[in-house]
Amino acid sequence: MDEDEVGGEFESRMDGIFIKVISVIEDGHVFYGRLPNGGNSRFSFPQRVDLNRGDIIFVNEEQQWFPAPNTAWPDDSSVGVVRKILDDRGKIVVETSGGGMRILSGPQAIDVEPGNTIQYTEVDGIVDVVSRTPIRYRETGVDEDLAEYIVKPGPTPLTFDALGGYDEVKARARELIETQLGRAGELKAIGAKPVKGVLFTGAPGTGKTHLARIIADVSGAVFYQVSGPSIVSKWVGDSEETLRRLFEDAAKKERAIIFFDEIDSIAARRTSDSNGESKRVVAQLLTLLDGFKPDSNVIVIAATNRADDIDEALLRPGRFDWEIVFDLPTEHDRLEILKMKAGELQVEDRLPIDELARSTDGWSGAMLTAIWTEAALLAAGDQRSKIADEDLAIAYERVRSRPVRGRTEGADVA
């Protein structure tokens, strides 16, 4: 009987109910079924009938039954992401769209792998693989889903004047903008390969993140900032998928910079002791860097204060082509940093900034900035509108007496 004939039967026998078979109790005679309202029912027939799990039937008031098309049953399917396959027990762990977990048991008609997005029902199990990669619950498009990684410029875009000192570092950054982004046409005509990645190395607090933001603002590039905790997922396949989509989204922009903060936490050196997730993330990042086109408008910048911990494969030429070292600031750099911060604040004339620069050998830019923060708090606490030299002296002692715990306190700005 085809579906058209079934539909005709239904028109003449409207009084009844649809039932979906969920279990065969006695072969051909007794069954359990699901009702459209979600309830269950036990039903039987005196004569043997050929019904199987998942079949949909219509039973009228005279206890006659008729096969029904699948379209007659309300869609009760759900969508989830396969998280783990328990091979020894025949169970599949699925993350549901609401963020919960459930287990699908029994043999499945469709083979799946961890990370697949599937469509499934209570009765039929897995009915379709919607995507080979995870589809997120709140996903409405790549741009919106990746918005958390995009850092928008402030009311006043940053310039190189916002980084005190470090003249050689800033010169190298200007070269990156002028050649890689500003003269892409000339590079292509020459046949030169683009600079794919730039690695910023140096102690914490020396301005690595700050310079990356400056490069993005000066060049007019969209700035993606990625940190280890934000990209590394506990679910298989999620981290690699997020990385892939980040690069795809960046490639759509006129200019883009993807900045990996503390890349050693994302792409640590692979060893026999490395876990599978770490190895997959490194492999995906290598694949994405190798996939750059000659006219690519994307630059990858990464920062670390532990360059020796980064996987060696990332550091070879053709991936992170440049390494820009951020040493601790020289006396000249320290003076420039202190003057720059003084220009942003209300201060009294003739503060001993030159002496302060000489007295802070070995200090990072973040520590120098902390002096001004402490001095401003002292002046405000004394109900004064300008920072005085005594504020600066006390602030210097406060910052100098802070315990050193292996890395500089304060934000990575200078």
C-alpha positions in Angstrom: 0.0 0.0 0.0 1.6 3.3 -1.0 1.3 6.6 0.9 -1.5 8.0 -1.4 -3.7 4.9 -0.7 -2.9 5.2 3.0 -4.0 8.8 3.0 -7.3 7.8 1.4 -7.9 5.2 4.1 -7.3 7.8 6.8 -9.9 10.2 5.3 -12.6 7.6 5.8 -11.4 6.5 9.2 -10.5 9.7 11.1 -11.5 8.3 14.6 -8.4 6.6 16.0 -4.8 7.2 17.0 -1.3 7.0 15.6 1.2 4.7 17.3 4.9 4.4 16.8 6.3 0.9 17.6 9.2 1.1 20.1 9.4 -2.6 21.1 8.3 -6.0 20.0 7.3 -8.1 23.0 5.8 -11.2 21.4 6.8 -11.6 17.8 3.9 -10.6 15.6 1.3 -10.2 18.5 2.3 -7.9 21.4 4.0 -4.6 21.1 4.9 -1.4 23.0 4.3 1.9 21.3 4.8 5.6 21.7 1.7 7.9 21.4 1.9 11.4 19.8 1.4 13.0 23.3 4.6 11.3 24.5 2.9 8.5 26.5 3.5 4.8 26.0 0.9 2.1 25.2 0.9 -1.7 25.2 -1.2 -3.1 22.3 -1.7 -6.5 20.7 -3.4 -8.2 17.8 -5.1 -11.7 17.7 -3.6 -12.4 14.3 0.1 -12.2 13.7 1.2 -8.8 12.1 4.5 -7.8 10.7 5.6 -4.8 12.6 9.1 -3.6 13.6 10.6 -1.0 15.8 10.1 2.4 14.4 7.0 1.5 12.3 4.1 4.0 12.4 0.5 2.7 12.3 -3.0 4.1 12.6 -5.4 2.2 14.8 -9.1 3.0 14.6 -12.0 2.5 17.1 -12.7 -1.0 15.6 -9.1 -2.0 16.5 -8.2 -2.1 12.9 -4.7 -0.9 12.0 -3.2 0.6 8.9 0.4 1.5 8.0 1.0 5.2 8.2 3.6 7.3 6.4 6.5 8.8 8.4 5.1 12.3 7.7 2.1 11.4 9.8 4.2 11.3 13.0 5.3 14.6 14.6 9.0 15.3 14.4 10.5 14.1 17.7 14.1 14.2 16.6 16.9 16.0 18.5 20.3 17.3 17.5 23.5 16.6 19.5 27.2 16.2 19.2 28.9 12.8 19.7 31.3 13.1 22.5 32.5 9.6 23.2 31.8 6.1 21.9 31.9 3.4 24.6 32.9 0.5 22.3 32.8 -2.2 24.9 29.2 -1.4 25.9 27.7 -0.3 22.6 26.8 3.1 24.0 27.3 6.6 22.5 27.6 9.6 24.7 25.9 12.7 23.2 26.0 16.3 24.2 22.5 17.7 23.7 21.7 21.2 22.3 20.9 22.4 25.8 24.3 21.5 27.1 23.2 18.3 28.9 24.4 14.7 28.3 22.5 11.6 27.3 23.4 8.0 26.2 22.2 6.3 23.0 22.2 2.5 23.5 21.9 -0.4 21.1 23.0 -1.0 17.5 23.0 2.1 15.3 22.2 2.0 11.6 24.7 4.9 10.9 28.4 4.9 11.9 29.5 8.0 13.7 32.7 9.5 15.2 33.4 11.8 18.1 32.7 15.4 17.1 30.0 14.5 14.6 26.7 16.5 14.9 23.9 14.0 14.7 20.1 13.9 14.4 18.5 11.2 16.6 15.2 10.0 18.1 14.3 8.0 21.1 13.1 5.1 19.1 15.2 5.1 15.9 18.5 6.2 17.5 20.8 8.0 15.0 19.0 8.9 11.8 21.4 11.3 10.2 24.8 12.9 10.5 24.1 16.6 10.1 27.8 17.7 10.2 31.1 15.9 10.5 32.1 18.7 12.9 30.4 20.1 16.0 27.6 22.7 15.5 27.3 24.9 18.5 24.1 25.5 20.3 24.1 29.3 19.8 25.6 29.3 16.3 23.9 31.6 13.9 26.8 32.3 11.6 30.6 32.4 11.8 30.8 36.1 12.5 28.5 36.0 15.5 29.9 32.8 16.9 33.4 34.1 16.8 32.6 37.6 18.1 34.1 36.8 21.5 37.6 36.7 19.8 37.4 40.0 18.0 38.8 43.0 19.9 37.3 46.2 18.5 39.4 49.4 18.5 38.8 52.0 21.2 37.4 55.4 20.7 40.8 56.6 19.7 42.8 54.1 17.6 46.3 53.3 19.0 49.5 54.5 17.4 53.1 53.6 17.9 53.4 56.6 20.2 51.4 54.5 22.7 54.4 52.2 23.2 57.2 54.0 25.0 60.8 53.2 24.0 61.6 50.0 22.0 62.6 51.9 18.9 64.0 48.9 17.1 61.0 46.8 17.9 58.6 49.5 16.6 60.7 49.8 13.4 60.3 46.1 12.8 56.6 46.4 13.3 56.3 49.3 10.9 58.2 47.2 8.3 55.6 44.4 8.8 52.7 46.8 8.1 54.3 48.6 5.2 55.6 45.5 3.3 53.3 42.7 4.3 50.0 44.6 4.4 50.7 47.8 2.6 52.7 46.4 -0.4 51.0 43.1 -0.9 50.8 43.8 -4.7 54.5 44.4 -5.0 55.3 41.3 -3.1 53.0 39.2 -5.3 54.6 40.8 -8.5 58.1 39.8 -7.2 56.9 36.3 -6.5 57.8 36.5 -2.8 56.0 34.4 -0.2 54.1 36.4 2.4 55.2 36.5 6.1 52.8 34.1 7.7 53.6 34.5 11.3 55.5 36.7 13.7 56.6 35.5 17.2 56.9 38.0 20.0 59.2 36.7 22.7 60.3 38.3 26.0 59.6 38.7 29.7 56.0 39.3 30.9 55.0 42.9 31.0 57.2 44.1 28.2 54.4 45.2 25.8 54.0 42.2 23.5 50.2 42.2 23.5 50.1 46.0 23.4 52.2 46.1 20.3 50.0 43.6 18.6 47.0 45.8 19.2 48.9 48.8 17.9 49.8 47.0 14.7 46.1 46.1 14.2 44.9 49.7 14.8 47.6 51.3 12.6 47.1 48.9 9.7 43.3 49.0 10.0 43.1 45.2 10.4 40.5 43.2 12.3 42.1 41.9 15.5 41.4 38.4 16.8 42.8 37.7 20.3 43.0 34.1 21.3 44.2 32.8 24.7 44.8 29.2 25.7 41.7 28.8 28.0 39.4 30.3 25.5 40.4 28.0 22.6 41.2 24.7 24.3 38.0 22.6 24.8 37.5 19.5 26.8 35.5 18.1 23.9 37.2 16.2 21.1 37.4 18.2 17.9 36.0 21.5 19.3 39.4 23.2 19.6 40.5 22.3 16.1 37.1 23.3 14.6 37.3 26.7 16.4 40.8 27.4 15.0 39.7 26.4 11.5 36.7 28.7 11.6 38.8 31.6 13.0 41.2 31.4 10.1 38.3 31.1 7.6 36.6 34.2 9.1 39.8 36.2 9.1 40.4 35.4 5.4 37.1 37.1 4.6 38.3 40.4 6.0 40.2 43.0 4.0 43.0 42.7 6.6 43.2 40.6 9.7 45.5 39.8 12.5 45.1 36.6 14.6 47.0 37.1 17.9 47.7 34.1 20.1 48.5 35.2 23.6 50.8 32.8 25.5 50.9 30.4 22.6 53.0 28.0 24.6 49.8 27.1 26.4 48.1 26.2 23.1 50.9 24.7 21.1 53.3 23.2 23.6 56.2 21.0 22.5 54.8 17.6 21.6 56.4 14.7 23.5 55.4 11.1 24.2 53.7 12.4 27.3 51.5 15.0 25.5 47.8 14.3 25.5 45.9 13.7 22.3 44.1 17.1 22.5 47.4 19.0 22.6 48.8 17.1 19.6 45.6 17.7 17.6 45.6 21.4 18.3 49.3 21.8 17.2 48.6 19.7 14.1 45.6 21.9 13.1 47.6 25.1 13.7 50.4 23.8 11.4 47.9 22.9 8.7 46.3 26.3 8.9 49.6 28.1 8.7 50.7 26.0 5.7 47.4 26.8 4.0 48.1 30.5 3.5 47.7 31.7 -0.1 50.4 33.9 -1.7 48.1 36.9 -1.5 46.9 36.2 2.0 45.6 39.2 4.0 46.0 37.5 7.3 49.0 37.8 9.7 49.4 35.5 12.7 51.2 37.0 15.7 52.0 35.0 18.8 53.4 36.0 22.1 55.3 34.0 24.7 57.7 34.3 27.5 58.6 30.6 27.2 59.8 30.2 23.6 61.6 26.9 24.4 58.2 25.3 25.3 56.7 25.9 21.9 56.5 23.0 19.5 59.6 23.1 17.2 57.5 22.5 14.0 55.8 25.9 14.5 59.2 27.8 14.7 60.7 26.7 11.4 60.8 29.2 8.5 57.6 29.3 6.5 55.4 29.4 9.6 56.6 31.9 12.2 59.0 33.6 9.8 60.0 36.5 12.1 60.9 36.6 15.8 60.8 40.0 17.5 62.5 39.9 20.9 61.3 42.2 23.7 64.2 42.6 26.1 63.7 44.4 29.4 63.7 48.1 28.6 67.0 50.0 28.6 67.3 53.3 30.6 66.3 55.2 27.4 63.3 52.9 27.0 62.3 53.3 30.7 62.6 57.1 30.4 60.3 57.1 27.3 57.8 54.8 29.0 57.7 57.0 32.1 57.3 60.2 30.1 54.6 58.7 27.9 52.5 57.7 31.0 53.1 61.1 32.6 51.7 62.7 29.4 48.4 60.8 30.0 48.0 62.0 33.6 47.7 65.3 35.6 51.2 65.8 37.1 53.1 68.6 38.7 56.1 70.1 36.9 59.6 68.9 37.3 59.0 65.4 38.6 62.3 63.4 39.0 61.5 61.1 36.0 65.1 61.0 34.8 66.2 59.7 38.2 63.4 57.2 38.3 64.5 55.8 35.0 68.0 55.3 36.3 66.8 53.6 39.4 64.6 51.0 37.7 67.2 48.9 36.0 65.7 45.4 35.2 62.0 46.6 35.5 59.5 45.8 32.9 57.1 48.3 31.3 54.3 46.9 33.3 56.2 47.6 36.6 56.9 51.2 35.4 53.2 51.7 34.6 52.4 50.4 38.1 54.4 53.3 39.6 52.0 55.8 38.0 49.0 53.8 39.1 50.1 53.8 42.7 51.1 57.5 42.6 47.6 58.4 41.2 45.9 56.5 44.1 48.1 58.3 46.6 47.2 61.7 45.1 43.5 60.9 44.9 43.5 59.6 48.5 44.9 63.0 49.6 42.2 64.8 47.6 44.7 66.3 45.2 44.2 66.7 41.4 47.8 66.3 40.4 50.6 63.7 41.1 53.4 65.2 43.1 57.0 64.1 43.5 56.3 62.6 47.0 53.6 60.4 45.4 56.1 59.1 42.9 58.7 58.3 45.6 56.2 56.4 47.7 54.8 54.6 44.7 58.3 53.6 43.6 59.0 52.0 47.0 55.6 50.2 46.9 56.3 48.6 43.5 59.9 47.9 44.3 58.9 46.0 47.5 56.5 43.7 45.7 57.5 40.0 45.9 58.8 38.5 42.7 57.1 35.2 41.8 58.7 34.2 38.6 56.8 36.7 36.4 56.0 40.4 36.5 52.8 41.5 38.0 50.5 43.7 36.0 49.1 43.8 32.5 51.2 43.1 29.5 51.4 46.7 28.5 54.2 49.2 28.2 
